[in-house]
Amino acid sequence: MVINDLEWKDVYVQVNFNNLGRIINNISSNINKYAAPGSDVFFSSKYEDGMVYFMISNEIGTQQTGIQGTKIGLKNVANMMTQMGGSAIYDIKAGWFFLTLAFPYKSAAPS
């Protein structure tokens, strides 16, 4: 695992813990099933226009394993993110998988 540019700010992000758990489970399962064995998984984040973005990418290993996905899990992730006021966008390019989860945030209350 490689963590690049992971930033944490003092903000409030409202989530549904059940949905968030299912999203994390789906992402972990997809990485185990479809990532190239032994390859790194890259994580990063950024804050922009009232949203915090978490980006995850990995090299796809399906060419070696012969496993093909239906993307139903990713559609479920997108639906759950929408229910929480955010979004999930994925893309596949040149043998790599890219996923961005976007959560709306509010500035933390002053202490």
Summary of the structure (lengths in Angstrom):
residues: 111
radius of gyration: 14.9
end to end distance: 34.9
largest distance: 53.8
contacts: 286
relative contact order: 0.26
helix: 31%
strand: 37%
